[in-house]
Each structure stands twice: as C-alpha cells, then as structure tokens.
Amino acid sequence: MKKSLTIIIGAYDEESNIKAAINSVVNSMSGLVRDYEILVVDDGSKDSTSAVVKKIAANNHHIRLLQNSTNLGLGVSFRNALKVATKNYVTVFPGDNDMAGSSLRDLILRLDQADLITAYMINPHHRSFARRILSRLFVLFVNTLFNVHLKYYNGPFISKLSLIQKLPLKTTGLTIFAEMKIRLLKSGAQYEEIPFEHQGRKHERSKAISMKSIISTLNTLIILIRDYK
C-alpha cells in the first residue's frame, strides 16, 4: 500500500499552542512521508485558533482547517475529520503540542507492522498524581471489563484509514480513541504497543479533567458495554 498519511489535530482554544503543534507534525514528516495532509479541527474555539491555522495554511498546502460552529467534543471532531480524510493511513497529534514530535515519527516508522500501532506514555510523572491514578484505574477497568490488554487507551495511534472508517464510532468526547481501539481489538485486529513521550503543555491548563470529560467517559463505557457485553 502507498505510504500516505492523514494527521488529525483537534484543537479547542489553543491559539498559544497550535502553531507549535503543527510545526511538530511538519518536522516529523521530513524524510518519512511526502504524501500527507494535516487536518486541524477547530472545535468551536472562542479565541484565535482558527486565525492562526489559516495563516499557517496559506503557506503550506498540506494543511486544511475544519471548523465546528460550537464546541462539540474531540470525538465529534475526530469523526468529522475521518469523513474528509483522503490518505491511506491516519494518526493524531494533540493540539496543545503535549507529545514529542519524535514519538510521532516512531509511530510512522511502524505504520505497516500491524493493523494498529498504539502508544503508551513512558513518563506519566509529568502529569498530576490525581490524573495518573484516574488513568491507571481506567486502563485496569477497561482491560478487565472487555478482556483486552492495552497499557494505555487515550494516547496516539496509527492505523489504516479504511479500518477506522468502518467502525461505528459514537463517542463525542476525549475517550474517542479508547472506543476506537477497543472496537478494533474486539474485531480481531493485530496490534503493537510502543512508548511515547509526554512533554506537557507550554501554555494554558489542560482541559482533559472536567465534569464534562468524566460524563463523556462514563457514556463511552455504557456504549461499549451495550455493544460487547
């Protein structure tokens, strides 16, 4: 299969981080993939996220901006991007640039080694104690509930676009990647896990821990339980 790649970047109020995130992706493509597209999905930002992306895209034909009229959630943004993606493989990169670009390169180098290449965080100590505990509990609960064995669910991945587009994804929030990976594994997909480096946000606070994200996570689990239990 031709090596072409869609990179999806979800962003909500990331005007201070989105340029660095895009630069990380562009730099990661060097020497690896010539045929690629970067789909930046502005999820109803109230700041100048879209304006920053438009300025960068004016000088880089690889970049396309998608805009949600309101804040719909990472899951909706990801699913909308999948509908217009045009390359053979798909991966993601955080709009707050909190993953090292070298980790994206590691994923790309292994893109054809399994149906799913998924990454786990090797330096979780960069995150708060509470978030580390919640993450571990989530992984333990999901592995036990669905009889799967990943080390991490909400992190980056790379896979064939055609495989992901066939999945009946329903999650609207941050756990969209967990739903996607569980559905792939339950369908019998082969996978490989590799480490990735979390480098933390340079500006503003993370939006990952909130009542909205907790409710979204519970809704995702309910959806998956209905489908697989």
C-alpha positions as CSV (number, residue, x, y, z in Angstrom):
1,M,0.0,0.0,0.0
2,K,1.2,3.5,-0.8
3,K,2.5,5.3,2.2
4,S,0.3,8.4,2.5
5,L,-0.9,9.8,5.8
6,T,-3.6,11.9,7.3
7,I,-2.7,13.6,10.6
8,I,-5.7,14.8,12.6
9,I,-5.2,17.6,15.1
10,G,-8.2,18.5,17.4
11,A,-8.0,22.0,18.9
12,Y,-10.2,24.0,21.3
13,D,-8.9,27.4,22.4
14,E,-5.3,26.5,21.5
15,E,-4.1,29.8,19.9
16,S,-1.0,29.7,22.1
17,N,-0.1,26.1,21.3
18,I,-1.5,25.2,17.8
19,K,1.4,26.7,15.8
20,A,4.0,24.6,17.8
21,A,1.8,21.5,17.3
22,I,1.6,22.0,13.5
23,N,5.4,22.6,13.4
24,S,6.0,19.4,15.3
25,V,3.9,17.5,12.8
26,V,5.5,19.1,9.7
27,N,9.0,18.5,11.1
28,S,8.1,14.8,11.8
29,M,7.2,14.2,8.2
30,S,10.6,15.1,7.0
31,G,12.3,12.2,5.3
32,L,9.4,9.8,6.2
33,V,6.2,10.7,4.3
34,R,5.9,13.1,1.3
35,D,2.2,12.5,0.7
36,Y,0.4,13.7,3.7
37,E,-2.4,16.1,4.9
38,I,-2.8,17.8,8.3
39,L,-6.5,18.2,9.2
40,V,-6.8,20.7,12.0
41,V,-10.3,20.7,13.6
42,D,-11.1,23.9,15.5
43,D,-13.8,22.7,17.9
44,G,-15.7,25.9,18.3
45,S,-12.8,27.9,19.8
46,K,-13.6,31.3,21.3
47,D,-10.0,32.5,20.7
48,S,-7.9,33.0,17.6
49,T,-7.1,29.3,17.0
50,S,-8.6,29.3,13.5
51,A,-6.9,32.6,12.5
52,V,-3.5,31.1,13.5
53,V,-4.2,28.0,11.5
54,K,-5.4,29.9,8.4
55,K,-2.2,32.0,8.4
56,I,0.0,28.9,8.5
57,A,-2.1,27.0,5.9
58,A,-1.8,29.9,3.5
59,N,1.9,28.9,3.1
60,N,1.5,25.1,3.4
61,H,-0.8,23.2,1.1
62,H,-0.6,20.1,3.3
63,I,-2.8,21.9,6.0
64,R,-6.6,22.0,5.9
65,L,-8.8,23.7,8.5
66,L,-12.1,22.2,9.6
67,Q,-14.3,24.3,11.9
68,N,-17.1,23.2,14.3
69,S,-19.6,26.0,14.8
70,T,-19.7,25.2,18.5
71,N,-17.7,23.1,21.0
72,L,-18.8,19.6,20.1
73,G,-16.0,17.5,21.7
74,L,-12.9,15.7,20.5
75,G,-14.9,12.6,19.4
76,V,-17.1,14.6,17.1
77,S,-14.1,16.5,15.7
78,F,-12.2,13.2,15.1
79,R,-15.2,11.6,13.4
80,N,-15.8,14.6,11.2
81,A,-12.2,14.6,10.1
82,L,-12.4,10.9,9.2
83,K,-15.2,11.7,6.8
84,V,-13.0,14.0,4.7
85,A,-9.6,12.3,5.2
86,T,-8.0,11.2,1.9
87,K,-4.8,9.3,2.7
88,N,-4.2,5.6,3.3
89,Y,-3.2,5.8,6.9
90,V,-4.4,8.0,9.8
91,T,-2.9,9.2,13.0
92,V,-3.5,12.0,15.5
93,F,-1.5,14.7,17.2
94,P,-2.5,16.8,20.2
95,G,-3.5,20.4,19.5
96,D,-1.7,21.5,22.7
97,N,1.6,20.0,21.5
98,D,2.0,17.9,24.6
99,M,3.5,15.0,22.7
100,A,7.1,14.9,21.5
101,G,7.4,15.0,17.7
102,S,9.9,12.2,17.9
103,S,7.1,10.0,19.2
104,L,5.0,10.7,16.1
105,R,8.0,9.6,14.0
106,D,8.2,6.4,16.0
107,L,4.5,5.6,15.1
108,I,5.0,6.4,11.4
109,L,8.1,4.2,11.2
110,R,6.0,1.2,12.3
111,L,2.8,2.1,10.4
112,D,2.7,-1.2,8.3
113,Q,3.8,-3.6,11.1
114,A,0.3,-4.2,12.5
115,D,-3.4,-3.2,12.0
116,L,-3.0,-0.9,14.9
117,I,0.1,0.7,16.3
118,T,-0.8,2.3,19.6
119,A,1.3,4.2,22.1
120,Y,1.6,4.3,25.9
121,M,3.1,7.1,28.0
122,I,6.6,6.4,29.3
123,N,6.8,9.5,31.6
124,P,3.4,9.9,33.3
125,H,5.1,11.6,36.2
126,H,4.8,14.8,34.2
127,R,1.1,14.7,35.0
128,S,-0.7,15.3,38.3
129,F,-1.0,12.5,40.8
130,A,-4.8,12.5,40.5
131,R,-4.7,12.3,36.8
132,R,-2.2,9.4,36.9
133,I,-4.4,7.5,39.3
134,L,-7.6,8.1,37.2
135,S,-5.7,6.9,34.1
136,R,-4.5,3.7,35.7
137,L,-8.0,2.9,37.1
138,F,-9.5,3.5,33.6
139,V,-7.0,1.1,32.0
140,L,-7.5,-1.5,34.6
141,F,-11.3,-1.3,34.4
142,V,-11.4,-1.4,30.6
143,N,-8.9,-4.3,30.3
144,T,-10.9,-6.3,32.9
145,L,-14.3,-5.5,31.5
146,F,-13.6,-6.2,27.9
147,N,-10.8,-8.8,28.2
148,V,-8.3,-6.7,26.4
149,H,-4.7,-5.9,27.4
150,L,-3.5,-2.4,26.4
151,K,-1.3,-0.3,28.6
152,Y,-3.0,2.9,27.6
153,Y,-6.1,3.9,25.7
154,N,-6.4,7.6,25.2
155,G,-3.0,8.1,23.6
156,P,-1.8,8.4,20.0
157,F,-2.0,5.6,17.4
158,I,-1.6,4.9,13.7
159,S,-3.7,2.7,11.5
160,K,-5.2,2.2,8.0
161,L,-7.9,4.8,7.4
162,S,-10.1,2.2,5.9
163,L,-10.2,0.1,9.1
164,I,-11.1,3.1,11.2
165,Q,-13.8,4.4,8.9
166,K,-15.6,1.0,9.1
167,L,-16.0,1.3,12.9
168,P,-19.4,2.5,14.3
169,L,-17.8,5.2,16.5
170,K,-20.2,7.0,18.8
171,T,-18.2,8.8,21.4
172,T,-18.3,12.6,21.4
173,G,-15.6,13.3,24.0
174,L,-12.0,12.6,24.9
175,T,-12.3,8.9,25.1
176,I,-12.9,8.5,21.3
177,F,-9.5,6.9,20.9
178,A,-10.3,4.4,23.7
179,E,-13.5,3.4,21.9
180,M,-11.8,3.1,18.6
181,K,-9.0,0.9,20.0
182,I,-11.4,-1.4,21.8
183,R,-13.6,-1.8,18.7
184,L,-10.5,-2.7,16.7
185,L,-9.3,-5.2,19.2
186,K,-12.7,-6.8,19.6
187,S,-12.8,-7.2,15.8
188,G,-9.6,-9.2,15.9
189,A,-7.1,-6.5,14.7
190,Q,-3.5,-7.2,15.3
191,Y,-1.7,-4.6,17.3
192,E,1.7,-3.4,18.6
193,E,2.3,-1.1,21.5
194,I,5.2,1.3,21.6
195,P,6.1,4.1,24.1
196,F,5.6,7.8,23.5
197,E,7.0,10.8,25.4
198,H,4.6,13.3,27.0
199,Q,6.2,16.7,27.1
200,G,3.4,18.7,28.7
201,R,1.6,21.9,27.6
202,K,3.7,25.1,27.3
203,H,0.7,27.4,27.6
204,E,-2.7,27.3,29.5
205,R,-4.1,24.5,31.6
206,S,-5.2,21.1,30.3
207,K,-8.9,20.7,29.6
208,A,-8.8,16.9,30.0
209,I,-10.1,16.7,33.6
210,S,-13.6,18.2,34.0
211,M,-17.1,17.1,34.8
212,K,-17.9,17.1,31.1
213,S,-15.0,14.7,30.4
214,I,-15.9,12.4,33.2
215,I,-19.5,12.2,32.0
216,S,-18.3,11.6,28.5
217,T,-16.1,8.7,29.7
218,L,-19.0,7.1,31.5
219,N,-21.1,7.4,28.4
220,T,-18.4,5.8,26.3
221,L,-18.2,2.8,28.7
222,I,-22.0,2.5,28.7
223,I,-22.0,2.4,24.9
224,L,-19.3,-0.2,24.7
225,I,-20.9,-2.4,27.4
226,R,-24.2,-2.4,25.4
227,D,-22.3,-3.4,22.3
228,Y,-20.0,-6.1,23.7
229,K,-21.4,-7.4,27.0
